[in-house]
Amino acid sequence: MRHGRTHGFTLVEMVMTIVLLAILSGVLAPIIASAFRAYGDTKARADLIARGRSALERLGRELRHAVPNSVEVVTDAGGRAGIQFVVTTAGGRYVDRFDDFTGGEFAVANRRLSPGASRNELYVLGSGLGYGAGDMLIIGNTAPGDLRNSRSAVGLTGITGTSTAADGVDGHTVLQFNNFTFQNGSPGRHYTIARRTVEVGLAADDSLRWHVSNGIGEYDGNGDWSMADPMLVHGVANPAGVTFTYDAGTPSGSGILQVALTLTEGTEQIQLYQEFHVRNTP
């Protein structure tokens, strides 16, 4: 009686296979693990870069609306770095004593700006303006001290008197405020309307915080942000993960704000640097 041949592995073959697989695993495992680590590190760096760029882009958008000569580097009570500036809401052209408009709409001399003279009303061009009582009127601001020391800003109490001027000017408005003396005029007869002060600074939890206050009451040269404010970006390297350097330039030129930002996530760390040109012409 003939028996069919039995197919299978011998014990020796199984042991040899296991040994070979172990050798291959020992060789390939570090390579695979390294690839996974590289992928994780690359993703972490990409996330850090995206996070940092988003924060800097947000800051840049706000700085484009900064009141001329209002950007200032400040620190909070803990000595942590930040900046503050007043944000423009609207603006336009005012009428001063040398304008040669002949229409009766601009006939009241005390409604024309004259630097150094007290006024409580001001002609501005245009009508249907979207601001009024409580907003800040700013003219001829040449330095942060002008805002803080009431030389260039006053709160509006009302807005009246819109019409179409007889001399072809497309309407005018009368801005009203308490008696105030603007120390400087604007070379282009520009005025600015502002409603809020913005501060961006490093908080105790190693995050950049975005602090907003109404008016310019907290535009005082001191950092007022805290961990209760909205977060702009987290993971700022400690202790000096962000620096702000501001070159104010000339009062009628452009300032340059330099921001160096270092972010960390686990073992990853990235550094970002950006310069912002800030228009300072009053």
C-alpha atoms as an extended CHARMM CRD file, in Angstrom:
* protein
*
       282  EXT
         1         1  MET       CA              0.0000000000        0.0000000000        0.0000000000  PROA      1               0.0000000000
         2         2  ARG       CA              1.5330000000        3.3660000000       -1.0760000000  PROA      2               0.0000000000
         3         3  HSD       CA              1.1610000000        6.5390000000        1.0480000000  PROA      3               0.0000000000
         4         4  GLY       CA              1.0130000000       10.0310000000       -0.4860000000  PROA      4               0.0000000000
         5         5  ARG       CA              3.9050000000       12.3540000000        0.3060000000  PROA      5               0.0000000000
         6         6  THR       CA              3.1630000000       14.7930000000        3.1490000000  PROA      6               0.0000000000
         7         7  HSD       CA              4.0220000000       18.4770000000        2.4140000000  PROA      7               0.0000000000
         8         8  GLY       CA              5.0030000000       20.9800000000        5.1450000000  PROA      8               0.0000000000
         9         9  PHE       CA              7.9140000000       22.6410000000        6.9930000000  PROA      9               0.0000000000
        10        10  THR       CA             10.4060000000       21.0050000000        9.1270000000  PROA      10              0.0000000000
        11        11  LEU       CA             11.2590000000       22.4190000000       12.5020000000  PROA      11              0.0000000000
        12        12  VAL       CA             14.6250000000       23.5690000000       11.2090000000  PROA      12              0.0000000000
        13        13  GLU       CA             12.9990000000       25.4650000000        8.3350000000  PROA      13              0.0000000000
        14        14  MET       CA             10.5830000000       27.1820000000       10.7010000000  PROA      14              0.0000000000
        15        15  VAL       CA             13.3920000000       28.2410000000       13.0250000000  PROA      15              0.0000000000
        16        16  MET       CA             15.4250000000       29.5650000000       10.0870000000  PROA      16              0.0000000000
        17        17  THR       CA             12.4140000000       31.5510000000        8.8290000000  PROA      17              0.0000000000
        18        18  ILE       CA             11.8180000000       33.0790000000       12.2450000000  PROA      18              0.0000000000
        19        19  VAL       CA             15.4900000000       33.9940000000       12.5350000000  PROA      19              0.0000000000
        20        20  LEU       CA             15.4970000000       35.6370000000        9.0820000000  PROA      20              0.0000000000
        21        21  LEU       CA             12.3160000000       37.5790000000        9.8550000000  PROA      21              0.0000000000
        22        22  ALA       CA             13.8120000000       38.7580000000       13.1280000000  PROA      22              0.0000000000
        23        23  ILE       CA             16.9200000000       39.9640000000       11.3130000000  PROA      23              0.0000000000
        24        24  LEU       CA             14.8540000000       41.7890000000        8.6920000000  PROA      24              0.0000000000
        25        25  SER       CA             12.6750000000       43.3420000000       11.3670000000  PROA      25              0.0000000000
        26        26  GLY       CA             15.7410000000       44.5110000000       13.2640000000  PROA      26              0.0000000000
        27        27  VAL       CA             17.1080000000       46.1300000000       10.1240000000  PROA      27              0.0000000000
        28        28  LEU       CA             13.8490000000       47.6450000000        8.8590000000  PROA      28              0.0000000000
        29        29  ALA       CA             12.2680000000       48.7490000000       12.1520000000  PROA      29              0.0000000000
        30        30  PRO       CA             14.6430000000       51.6840000000       12.7660000000  PROA      30              0.0000000000
        31        31  ILE       CA             14.2180000000       52.8060000000        9.1630000000  PROA      31              0.0000000000
        32        32  ILE       CA             10.4220000000       52.6920000000        9.3980000000  PROA      32              0.0000000000
        33        33  ALA       CA             10.4440000000       54.3490000000       12.8160000000  PROA      33              0.0000000000
        34        34  SER       CA             12.7440000000       57.0700000000       11.5120000000  PROA      34              0.0000000000
        35        35  ALA       CA             10.4140000000       57.6990000000        8.5910000000  PROA      35              0.0000000000
        36        36  PHE       CA              7.4460000000       58.0180000000       10.9430000000  PROA      36              0.0000000000
        37        37  ARG       CA              9.4060000000       60.3720000000       13.1990000000  PROA      37              0.0000000000
        38        38  ALA       CA             10.4720000000       62.4700000000       10.2160000000  PROA      38              0.0000000000
        39        39  TYR       CA              6.8630000000       62.7020000000        9.0740000000  PROA      39              0.0000000000
        40        40  GLY       CA              5.7220000000       63.7070000000       12.5590000000  PROA      40              0.0000000000
        41        41  ASP       CA              8.4910000000       66.2900000000       12.8700000000  PROA      41              0.0000000000
        42        42  THR       CA              7.7370000000       67.7330000000        9.4380000000  PROA      42              0.0000000000
        43        43  LYS       CA              4.0370000000       67.9900000000       10.2520000000  PROA      43              0.0000000000
        44        44  ALA       CA              4.7830000000       69.6270000000       13.6120000000  PROA      44              0.0000000000
        45        45  ARG       CA              7.0610000000       72.1810000000       11.9440000000  PROA      45              0.0000000000
        46        46  ALA       CA              4.4720000000       72.8760000000        9.2520000000  PROA      46              0.0000000000
        47        47  ASP       CA              1.8120000000       73.3930000000       11.9180000000  PROA      47              0.0000000000
        48        48  LEU       CA              4.0960000000       75.7500000000       13.8480000000  PROA      48              0.0000000000
        49        49  ILE       CA              4.9010000000       77.7570000000       10.7090000000  PROA      49              0.0000000000
        50        50  ALA       CA              1.2250000000       78.0080000000        9.7620000000  PROA      50              0.0000000000
        51        51  ARG       CA              0.3180000000       79.0680000000       13.2840000000  PROA      51              0.0000000000
        52        52  GLY       CA              3.0350000000       81.7210000000       13.4020000000  PROA      52              0.0000000000
        53        53  ARG       CA              2.2820000000       83.0950000000        9.9390000000  PROA      53              0.0000000000
        54        54  SER       CA             -1.4070000000       83.3530000000       10.7320000000  PROA      54              0.0000000000
        55        55  ALA       CA             -0.6210000000       85.3860000000       13.8490000000  PROA      55              0.0000000000
        56        56  LEU       CA              1.7490000000       87.7180000000       11.9780000000  PROA      56              0.0000000000
        57        57  GLU       CA             -0.7340000000       88.1930000000        9.1400000000  PROA      57              0.0000000000
        58        58  ARG       CA             -3.4590000000       89.1500000000       11.6210000000  PROA      58              0.0000000000
        59        59  LEU       CA             -1.1200000000       91.6290000000       13.2520000000  PROA      59              0.0000000000
        60        60  GLY       CA             -0.1730000000       93.0640000000        9.8530000000  PROA      60              0.0000000000
        61        61  ARG       CA             -3.8200000000       93.6030000000        8.8970000000  PROA      61              0.0000000000
        62        62  GLU       CA             -4.4310000000       95.6110000000       12.0580000000  PROA      62              0.0000000000
        63        63  LEU       CA             -1.2240000000       97.6210000000       11.7060000000  PROA      63              0.0000000000
        64        64  ARG       CA             -2.3420000000       98.8270000000        8.2870000000  PROA      64              0.0000000000
        65        65  HSD       CA             -5.1250000000      100.6760000000       10.1230000000  PROA      65              0.0000000000
        66        66  ALA       CA             -2.9560000000      102.1040000000       12.9080000000  PROA      66              0.0000000000
        67        67  VAL       CA             -3.3370000000      105.8030000000       13.6280000000  PROA      67              0.0000000000
        68        68  PRO       CA             -0.1860000000      107.5710000000       12.3790000000  PROA      68              0.0000000000
        69        69  ASN       CA              2.5920000000      107.6600000000       14.9800000000  PROA      69              0.0000000000
        70        70  SER       CA              0.6540000000      105.5670000000       17.5040000000  PROA      70              0.0000000000
        71        71  VAL       CA              2.6400000000      102.2920000000       17.4150000000  PROA      71              0.0000000000
        72        72  GLU       CA              4.6560000000      101.8460000000       20.5830000000  PROA      72              0.0000000000
        73        73  VAL       CA              6.6150000000       99.0020000000       22.2190000000  PROA      73              0.0000000000
        74        74  VAL       CA              5.4680000000       98.3970000000       25.8130000000  PROA      74              0.0000000000
        75        75  THR       CA              5.8020000000       95.8100000000       28.5870000000  PROA      75              0.0000000000
        76        76  ASP       CA              3.3030000000       94.4870000000       31.1260000000  PROA      76              0.0000000000
        77        77  ALA       CA              3.7030000000       94.3650000000       34.9070000000  PROA      77              0.0000000000
        78        78  GLY       CA              5.7710000000       91.1660000000       34.5610000000  PROA      78              0.0000000000
        79        79  GLY       CA              8.1840000000       92.7520000000       32.0870000000  PROA      79              0.0000000000
        80        80  ARG       CA              6.8230000000       90.7360000000       29.1460000000  PROA      80              0.0000000000
        81        81  ALA       CA              7.0540000000       92.3360000000       25.7130000000  PROA      81              0.0000000000
        82        82  GLY       CA              4.2400000000       93.7160000000       23.5930000000  PROA      82              0.0000000000
        83        83  ILE       CA              3.0490000000       96.6200000000       21.4760000000  PROA      83              0.0000000000
        84        84  GLN       CA              0.1080000000       98.9930000000       21.5410000000  PROA      84              0.0000000000
        85        85  PHE       CA             -1.4950000000      101.2040000000       18.8870000000  PROA      85              0.0000000000
        86        86  VAL       CA             -4.7510000000      103.0090000000       18.1710000000  PROA      86              0.0000000000
        87        87  VAL       CA             -6.8380000000      101.6750000000       15.2860000000  PROA      87              0.0000000000
        88        88  THR       CA             -8.3890000000      103.9120000000       12.6200000000  PROA      88              0.0000000000
        89        89  THR       CA            -12.1010000000      103.3990000000       11.9670000000  PROA      89              0.0000000000
        90        90  ALA       CA            -12.6210000000      106.1150000000        9.3540000000  PROA      90              0.0000000000
        91        91  GLY       CA            -11.1750000000      109.3870000000        8.1710000000  PROA      91              0.0000000000
        92        92  GLY       CA            -11.2680000000      112.1060000000        5.5580000000  PROA      92              0.0000000000
        93        93  ARG       CA            -10.3870000000      115.7190000000        4.8450000000  PROA      93              0.0000000000
        94        94  TYR       CA            -11.1240000000      118.6580000000        7.1030000000  PROA      94              0.0000000000
        95        95  VAL       CA            -11.4080000000      122.3390000000        6.2020000000  PROA      95              0.0000000000
        96        96  ASP       CA             -8.7760000000      124.7240000000        7.5610000000  PROA      96              0.0000000000
        97        97  ARG       CA             -8.4090000000      128.5060000000        7.6590000000  PROA      97              0.0000000000
        98        98  PHE       CA             -6.4350000000      128.6340000000        4.4010000000  PROA      98              0.0000000000
        99        99  ASP       CA             -8.9110000000      126.6870000000        2.2480000000  PROA      99              0.0000000000
       100       100  ASP       CA            -10.4040000000      128.9470000000       -0.4200000000  PROA      100             0.0000000000
       101       101  PHE       CA            -13.8760000000      127.3970000000       -0.5220000000  PROA      101             0.0000000000
       102       102  THR       CA            -16.3320000000      130.1510000000       -1.3750000000  PROA      102             0.0000000000
       103       103  GLY       CA            -19.6040000000      128.4010000000       -0.5760000000  PROA      103             0.0000000000
       104       104  GLY       CA            -21.6430000000      129.7180000000        2.3120000000  PROA      104             0.0000000000
       105       105  GLU       CA            -21.4970000000      126.2760000000        3.9060000000  PROA      105             0.0000000000
       106       106  PHE       CA            -17.9210000000      126.9690000000        5.0690000000  PROA      106             0.0000000000
       107       107  ALA       CA            -18.3860000000      130.5900000000        6.1100000000  PROA      107             0.0000000000
       108       108  VAL       CA            -18.0780000000      130.0970000000        9.8930000000  PROA      108             0.0000000000
       109       109  ALA       CA            -14.4140000000      130.7750000000       10.6780000000  PROA      109             0.0000000000
       110       110  ASN       CA            -14.5000000000      128.9790000000       14.0380000000  PROA      110             0.0000000000
       111       111  ARG       CA            -15.4150000000      125.7580000000       12.2320000000  PROA      111             0.0000000000
       112       112  ARG       CA            -12.1610000000      125.8120000000       10.2640000000  PROA      112             0.0000000000
       113       113  LEU       CA             -9.1190000000      124.2330000000       11.8670000000  PROA      113             0.0000000000
       114       114  SER       CA             -6.3770000000      126.5580000000       13.0180000000  PROA      114             0.0000000000
       115       115  PRO       CA             -3.5660000000      124.8110000000       14.9800000000  PROA      115             0.0000000000
       116       116  GLY       CA             -3.1200000000      126.4100000000       18.3730000000  PROA      116             0.0000000000
       117       117  ALA       CA             -6.6380000000      127.8860000000       18.4290000000  PROA      117             0.0000000000
       118       118  SER       CA             -9.4840000000      126.4930000000       20.5050000000  PROA      118             0.0000000000
       119       119  ARG       CA            -12.3870000000      124.9520000000       18.5910000000  PROA      119             0.0000000000
       120       120  ASN       CA            -15.5580000000      123.0330000000       19.4220000000  PROA      120             0.0000000000
       121       121  GLU       CA            -16.7250000000      122.3710000000       15.8510000000  PROA      121             0.0000000000
       122       122  LEU       CA            -14.9730000000      121.4330000000       12.6300000000  PROA      122             0.0000000000
       123       123  TYR       CA            -15.9790000000      121.3520000000        8.9790000000  PROA      123             0.0000000000
       124       124  VAL       CA            -15.1260000000      118.0940000000        7.1790000000  PROA      124             0.0000000000
       125       125  LEU       CA            -15.9170000000      117.1710000000        3.5840000000  PROA      125             0.0000000000
       126       126  GLY       CA            -18.4960000000      114.5330000000        2.7370000000  PROA      126             0.0000000000
       127       127  SER       CA            -21.8550000000      113.5840000000        4.1610000000  PROA      127             0.0000000000
       128       128  GLY       CA            -23.5670000000      110.5290000000        5.6060000000  PROA      128             0.0000000000
       129       129  LEU       CA            -20.5050000000      109.6640000000        7.6820000000  PROA      129             0.0000000000
       130       130  GLY       CA            -20.7100000000      106.4690000000        9.7280000000  PROA      130             0.0000000000
       131       131  TYR       CA            -19.4590000000      107.7370000000       13.0660000000  PROA      131             0.0000000000
       132       132  GLY       CA            -20.5170000000      110.1270000000       15.7940000000  PROA      132             0.0000000000
       133       133  ALA       CA            -20.6320000000      110.7850000000       19.5140000000  PROA      133             0.0000000000
       134       134  GLY       CA            -18.1110000000      108.7830000000       21.5290000000  PROA      134             0.0000000000
       135       135  ASP       CA            -15.6480000000      108.3000000000       18.6740000000  PROA      135             0.0000000000
       136       136  MET       CA            -12.2190000000      109.9400000000       18.8690000000  PROA      136             0.0000000000
       137       137  LEU       CA            -11.2430000000      112.7020000000       16.4320000000  PROA      137             0.0000000000
       138       138  ILE       CA             -7.4730000000      112.7230000000       15.8180000000  PROA      138             0.0000000000
       139       139  ILE       CA             -5.5750000000      115.3780000000       13.8420000000  PROA      139             0.0000000000
       140       140  GLY       CA             -1.8400000000      115.9920000000       13.4510000000  PROA      140             0.0000000000
       141       141  ASN       CA             -0.6030000000      113.1920000000       15.7020000000  PROA      141             0.0000000000
       142       142  THR       CA              3.2090000000      113.1840000000       15.5340000000  PROA      142             0.0000000000
       143       143  ALA       CA              4.1100000000      110.9260000000       18.4840000000  PROA      143             0.0000000000
       144       144  PRO       CA              2.5050000000      108.6170000000       21.0880000000  PROA      144             0.0000000000
       145       145  GLY       CA              2.7770000000      111.4290000000       23.6180000000  PROA      145             0.0000000000
       146       146  ASP       CA              0.4440000000      113.6030000000       21.5530000000  PROA      146             0.0000000000
       147       147  LEU       CA             -2.3570000000      111.0640000000       22.0450000000  PROA      147             0.0000000000
       148       148  ARG       CA             -1.6640000000      110.5360000000       25.7300000000  PROA      148             0.0000000000
       149       149  ASN       CA             -1.3150000000      114.2180000000       26.5720000000  PROA      149             0.0000000000
       150       150  SER       CA             -4.4290000000      115.4960000000       24.7480000000  PROA      150             0.0000000000
       151       151  ARG       CA             -2.5980000000      117.3800000000       22.0120000000  PROA      151             0.0000000000
       152       152  SER       CA             -4.0700000000      115.5670000000       19.0010000000  PROA      152             0.0000000000
       153       153  ALA       CA             -7.2380000000      113.7020000000       20.0510000000  PROA      153             0.0000000000
       154       154  VAL       CA            -10.6440000000      114.6760000000       21.3760000000  PROA      154             0.0000000000
       155       155  GLY       CA            -13.9090000000      112.7840000000       21.8100000000  PROA      155             0.0000000000
       156       156  LEU       CA            -16.8040000000      113.6800000000       19.5170000000  PROA      156             0.0000000000
       157       157  THR       CA            -20.0270000000      114.8570000000       21.1230000000  PROA      157             0.0000000000
       158       158  GLY       CA            -22.0860000000      114.9630000000       17.9350000000  PROA      158             0.0000000000
       159       159  ILE       CA            -22.1820000000      115.2150000000       14.1530000000  PROA      159             0.0000000000
       160       160  THR       CA            -24.5080000000      117.5590000000       12.2450000000  PROA      160             0.0000000000
       161       161  GLY       CA            -24.9780000000      119.7860000000        9.2510000000  PROA      161             0.0000000000
       162       162  THR       CA            -24.7380000000      117.6940000000        6.0990000000  PROA      162             0.0000000000
       163       163  SER       CA            -25.6300000000      119.3730000000        2.8000000000  PROA      163             0.0000000000
       164       164  THR       CA            -24.4280000000      119.9010000000       -0.7540000000  PROA      164             0.0000000000
       165       165  ALA       CA            -22.0560000000      122.8450000000       -0.9650000000  PROA      165             0.0000000000
       166       166  ALA       CA            -22.8460000000      125.6500000000       -3.3960000000  PROA      166             0.0000000000
       167       167  ASP       CA            -19.2960000000      125.7030000000       -4.7560000000  PROA      167             0.0000000000
       168       168  GLY       CA            -19.4250000000      122.1260000000       -6.0350000000  PROA      168             0.0000000000
       169       169  VAL       CA            -18.0000000000      120.3530000000       -3.0170000000  PROA      169             0.0000000000
       170       170  ASP       CA            -19.9830000000      117.1590000000       -2.4900000000  PROA      170             0.0000000000
       171       171  GLY       CA            -21.5080000000      117.9340000000        0.8700000000  PROA      171             0.0000000000
       172       172  HSD       CA            -20.0000000000      118.6770000000        4.2330000000  PROA      172             0.0000000000
       173       173  THR       CA            -20.3850000000      117.6980000000        7.8660000000  PROA      173             0.0000000000
       174       174  VAL       CA            -19.8200000000      119.5640000000       11.1050000000  PROA      174             0.0000000000
       175       175  LEU       CA            -18.0640000000      117.5310000000       13.7980000000  PROA      175             0.0000000000
       176       176  GLN       CA            -18.8040000000      118.6690000000       17.3360000000  PROA      176             0.0000000000
       177       177  PHE       CA            -16.6640000000      118.2850000000       20.4610000000  PROA      177             0.0000000000
       178       178  ASN       CA            -15.8570000000      120.1040000000       23.6710000000  PROA      178             0.0000000000
       179       179  ASN       CA            -13.4780000000      123.0610000000       23.4500000000  PROA      179             0.0000000000
       180       180  PHE       CA            -10.1420000000      121.6860000000       22.2570000000  PROA      180             0.0000000000
       181       181  THR       CA             -6.8960000000      122.9980000000       20.8380000000  PROA      181             0.0000000000
       182       182  PHE       CA             -5.1850000000      120.8760000000       18.1970000000  PROA      182             0.0000000000
       183       183  GLN       CA             -1.4760000000      121.5640000000       18.4080000000  PROA      183             0.0000000000
       184       184  ASN       CA             -0.6740000000      120.4670000000       14.8560000000  PROA      184             0.0000000000
       185       185  GLY       CA             -2.4310000000      120.3380000000       11.5380000000  PROA      185             0.0000000000
       186       186  SER       CA             -2.0570000000      117.6730000000        8.8660000000  PROA      186             0.0000000000
       187       187  PRO       CA             -0.0240000000      118.4290000000        5.7030000000  PROA      187             0.0000000000
       188       188  GLY       CA             -2.8260000000      116.8430000000        3.6760000000  PROA      188             0.0000000000
       189       189  ARG       CA             -5.6060000000      118.1710000000        5.9320000000  PROA      189             0.0000000000
       190       190  HSD       CA             -6.4040000000      114.6110000000        7.0110000000  PROA      190             0.0000000000
       191       191  TYR       CA             -8.3910000000      113.6890000000       10.0730000000  PROA      191             0.0000000000
       192       192  THR       CA             -8.7740000000      110.2400000000       11.6160000000  PROA      192             0.0000000000
       193       193  ILE       CA            -11.6180000000      108.6640000000       13.5750000000  PROA      193             0.0000000000
       194       194  ALA       CA            -10.6760000000      105.9990000000       16.1280000000  PROA      194             0.0000000000
       195       195  ARG       CA            -12.7200000000      103.8270000000       18.4770000000  PROA      195             0.0000000000
       196       196  ARG       CA            -10.3250000000      101.3850000000       20.0700000000  PROA      196             0.0000000000
       197       197  THR       CA             -6.8290000000      100.6730000000       21.2990000000  PROA      197             0.0000000000
       198       198  VAL       CA             -5.1670000000       97.3500000000       20.4870000000  PROA      198             0.0000000000
       199       199  GLU       CA             -2.4110000000       95.6870000000       22.4860000000  PROA      199             0.0000000000
       200       200  VAL       CA             -0.5780000000       92.4830000000       21.5440000000  PROA      200             0.0000000000
       201       201  GLY       CA              1.7230000000       90.9920000000       24.1340000000  PROA      201             0.0000000000
       202       202  LEU       CA              3.2450000000       87.9070000000       25.7200000000  PROA      202             0.0000000000
       203       203  ALA       CA              1.1770000000       86.4890000000       28.5910000000  PROA      203             0.0000000000
       204       204  ALA       CA              2.2760000000       84.3500000000       31.5260000000  PROA      204             0.0000000000
       205       205  ASP       CA              1.1650000000       81.1290000000       29.7940000000  PROA      205             0.0000000000
       206       206  ASP       CA              3.6320000000       81.6670000000       26.9040000000  PROA      206             0.0000000000
       207       207  SER       CA              0.9800000000       82.8230000000       24.4710000000  PROA      207             0.0000000000
       208       208  LEU       CA              0.4680000000       86.0640000000       22.5810000000  PROA      208             0.0000000000
       209       209  ARG       CA             -2.7560000000       87.7300000000       23.7090000000  PROA      209             0.0000000000
       210       210  TRP       CA             -4.9210000000       90.2560000000       21.8710000000  PROA      210             0.0000000000
       211       211  HSD       CA             -6.2380000000       93.0040000000       24.1460000000  PROA      211             0.0000000000
       212       212  VAL       CA             -8.7940000000       95.5290000000       22.8380000000  PROA      212             0.0000000000
       213       213  SER       CA            -10.1840000000       98.4970000000       24.7660000000  PROA      213             0.0000000000
       214       214  ASN       CA            -12.6550000000      101.1840000000       23.7290000000  PROA      214             0.0000000000
       215       215  GLY       CA            -11.2810000000      104.6760000000       23.1530000000  PROA      215             0.0000000000
       216       216  ILE       CA             -7.7190000000      105.5840000000       24.0700000000  PROA      216             0.0000000000
       217       217  GLY       CA             -7.9830000000      105.4480000000       27.8640000000  PROA      217             0.0000000000
       218       218  GLU       CA             -5.6530000000      102.4130000000       28.0250000000  PROA      218             0.0000000000
       219       219  TYR       CA             -3.2230000000      103.9090000000       25.5240000000  PROA      219             0.0000000000
       220       220  ASP       CA             -0.9700000000      104.6880000000       28.4580000000  PROA      220             0.0000000000
       221       221  GLY       CA              2.4150000000      103.1390000000       27.6940000000  PROA      221             0.0000000000
       222       222  ASN       CA              1.6840000000      100.0840000000       29.8640000000  PROA      222             0.0000000000
       223       223  GLY       CA              0.7620000000       96.5480000000       28.8170000000  PROA      223             0.0000000000
       224       224  ASP       CA             -2.7900000000       95.7190000000       29.8930000000  PROA      224             0.0000000000
       225       225  TRP       CA             -3.1770000000       92.2710000000       28.2930000000  PROA      225             0.0000000000
       226       226  SER       CA             -3.7360000000       89.1250000000       30.3460000000  PROA      226             0.0000000000
       227       227  MET       CA             -4.6030000000       85.4340000000       29.9650000000  PROA      227             0.0000000000
       228       228  ALA       CA             -8.2710000000       86.4430000000       29.9770000000  PROA      228             0.0000000000
       229       229  ASP       CA             -7.8560000000       88.0860000000       26.5610000000  PROA      229             0.0000000000
       230       230  PRO       CA             -8.2880000000       86.2500000000       23.2330000000  PROA      230             0.0000000000
       231       231  MET       CA             -5.2660000000       84.1960000000       22.1960000000  PROA      231             0.0000000000
       232       232  LEU       CA             -3.3890000000       85.1580000000       19.0500000000  PROA      232             0.0000000000
       233       233  VAL       CA             -0.9240000000       82.2490000000       19.1170000000  PROA      233             0.0000000000
       234       234  HSD       CA              0.2600000000       79.7490000000       21.7460000000  PROA      234             0.0000000000
       235       235  GLY       CA              3.5310000000       77.9200000000       22.2370000000  PROA      235             0.0000000000
       236       236  VAL       CA              5.7980000000       80.9610000000       22.3670000000  PROA      236             0.0000000000
       237       237  ALA       CA              9.2560000000       79.8500000000       23.5180000000  PROA      237             0.0000000000
       238       238  ASN       CA             10.1250000000       80.8450000000       27.0660000000  PROA      238             0.0000000000
       239       239  PRO       CA             11.5690000000       83.2000000000       28.2370000000  PROA      239             0.0000000000
       240       240  ALA       CA             12.2260000000       85.4360000000       25.2050000000  PROA      240             0.0000000000
       241       241  GLY       CA             10.2180000000       83.8690000000       22.4140000000  PROA      241             0.0000000000
       242       242  VAL       CA              9.0150000000       87.1630000000       21.0070000000  PROA      242             0.0000000000
       243       243  THR       CA             10.6830000000       90.5400000000       20.5640000000  PROA      243             0.0000000000
       244       244  PHE       CA              9.2480000000       93.7600000000       19.1850000000  PROA      244             0.0000000000
       245       245  THR       CA             11.5370000000       96.4730000000       17.8410000000  PROA      245             0.0000000000
       246       246  TYR       CA             10.0820000000       99.6780000000       16.4670000000  PROA      246             0.0000000000
       247       247  ASP       CA             11.8950000000      102.3390000000       14.4910000000  PROA      247             0.0000000000
       248       248  ALA       CA              9.5060000000      105.2790000000       14.3480000000  PROA      248             0.0000000000
       249       249  GLY       CA             11.3480000000      106.9220000000       11.4570000000  PROA      249             0.0000000000
       250       250  THR       CA             10.1610000000      110.4850000000       10.8910000000  PROA      250             0.0000000000
       251       251  PRO       CA              6.7730000000      111.8510000000       11.9470000000  PROA      251             0.0000000000
       252       252  SER       CA              5.8320000000      112.2710000000        8.2800000000  PROA      252             0.0000000000
       253       253  GLY       CA              7.4230000000      109.0650000000        6.9670000000  PROA      253             0.0000000000
       254       254  SER       CA              7.0740000000      105.3510000000        7.6370000000  PROA      254             0.0000000000
       255       255  GLY       CA              7.9800000000      103.4590000000       10.7670000000  PROA      255             0.0000000000
       256       256  ILE       CA              9.2390000000       99.8790000000       10.7550000000  PROA      256             0.0000000000
       257       257  LEU       CA              8.0740000000       97.3060000000       13.2980000000  PROA      257             0.0000000000
       258       258  GLN       CA             10.3060000000       94.2200000000       13.5290000000  PROA      258             0.0000000000
       259       259  VAL       CA              8.8170000000       91.1000000000       15.0910000000  PROA      259             0.0000000000
       260       260  ALA       CA             10.9020000000       88.0150000000       15.9190000000  PROA      260             0.0000000000
       261       261  LEU       CA              8.7510000000       85.0790000000       17.0090000000  PROA      261             0.0000000000
       262       262  THR       CA              9.9140000000       81.6630000000       18.2440000000  PROA      262             0.0000000000
       263       263  LEU       CA              7.3240000000       78.8930000000       18.6420000000  PROA      263             0.0000000000
       264       264  THR       CA              7.7340000000       75.4300000000       20.1550000000  PROA      264             0.0000000000
       265       265  GLU       CA              5.7210000000       72.2200000000       20.0420000000  PROA      265             0.0000000000
       266       266  GLY       CA              7.2010000000       69.1790000000       21.7750000000  PROA      266             0.0000000000
       267       267  THR       CA             10.7910000000       68.9100000000       20.5540000000  PROA      267             0.0000000000
       268       268  GLU       CA             10.1690000000       71.1130000000       17.5090000000  PROA      268             0.0000000000
       269       269  GLN       CA             10.9950000000       74.8080000000       17.3680000000  PROA      269             0.0000000000
       270       270  ILE       CA             10.7120000000       77.3540000000       14.5730000000  PROA      270             0.0000000000
       271       271  GLN       CA             11.7180000000       80.9920000000       14.2900000000  PROA      271             0.0000000000
       272       272  LEU       CA              9.8500000000       83.6040000000       12.2500000000  PROA      272             0.0000000000
       273       273  TYR       CA             10.8580000000       87.1780000000       11.5110000000  PROA      273             0.0000000000
       274       274  GLN       CA              8.8300000000       89.8590000000        9.7870000000  PROA      274             0.0000000000
       275       275  GLU       CA              9.0020000000       93.5990000000        9.2450000000  PROA      275             0.0000000000
       276       276  PHE       CA              5.9090000000       95.7820000000        8.9880000000  PROA      276             0.0000000000
       277       277  HSD       CA              6.0060000000       99.2200000000        7.4010000000  PROA      277             0.0000000000
       278       278  VAL       CA              3.6750000000      101.5690000000        9.2540000000  PROA      278             0.0000000000
       279       279  ARG       CA              2.4540000000      104.7150000000        7.5150000000  PROA      279             0.0000000000
       280       280  ASN       CA              3.0300000000      107.6730000000        9.8030000000  PROA      280             0.0000000000
       281       281  THR       CA              1.9990000000      110.6930000000        7.7220000000  PROA      281             0.0000000000
       282       282  PRO       CA             -0.4820000000      112.5710000000        9.9360000000  PROA      282             0.0000000000
